[in-house]
Amino acid sequence: MPQLLKLKDVIATTGLSRSYIYALAQQGAFPKPVKLSERSSAWVQSELEEWIDSRIALRDQEAA
């Protein structure tokens, strides 16, 4: 079963600001949140982990 992370956890995991997370998601460069209710959203943990892995792979590619 997929785990969901609230915004504070996404910020703590990525080190990105709230506004930058939403801006990247709007551009399609970051996983989009799942709407839980009118005022609550969360991110799928596996999608966030894949995004982090892709950033690491990009870094490693550029270093090679």
N, C-alpha and C positions, 0 to 999 in steps of 0.2 A: 504494500500500500504506500503510495507517495506521501512523503512528509512535506509539510508546508512550513515556510519560515516567514515570520512577520518582518516588517521593515527594519526594526531595530536590529534583528539578527542578520539581515542582509547587509546593513551598514557595518556591523561589527565584523562580518565575514570578509567583505570586499574592501573596506576602508573608504568606500565612496560616499559622497554626501547624498542626502535624500533627493535633492533637485537634480543631481547628475545622474542618479539611477533612473529617475523618471524620464529625463531627457534622452538617455541612451536607449531605453525601452521604446520610446516614441520613434526613434530613428531605426529601430529594429536591430540595434547592436547589443542588446541586453535582453534577457528573458522578460517577457511581459508578466505582470502580476495576475493572479486569479482573483476575481471579485468574490468575496465571501458574503458581503452584505453591502448595503448602501454606503457605509462608511469604513469598511474593512477590506483589506486586500492582503494577499500573501503570495509568496513565490514558491514554486516547486523546487525542493532541495536538489533533486537530480539535475534539473535544468541549470541551476546556479552552479553546481559542481562541474557540469559540462562546459559552461562559459569560462570558469576559472581554468579548467584544463586547456581550453583553446587559447587563452591568453598566455599560458605557460608554453604551449607548443609554438605559438607565434614568436615569443621571446627566443626560444631555442633555435628556431629557423633563422632568425635575424642574426644570431650569434655565430651560426655555422658558416 
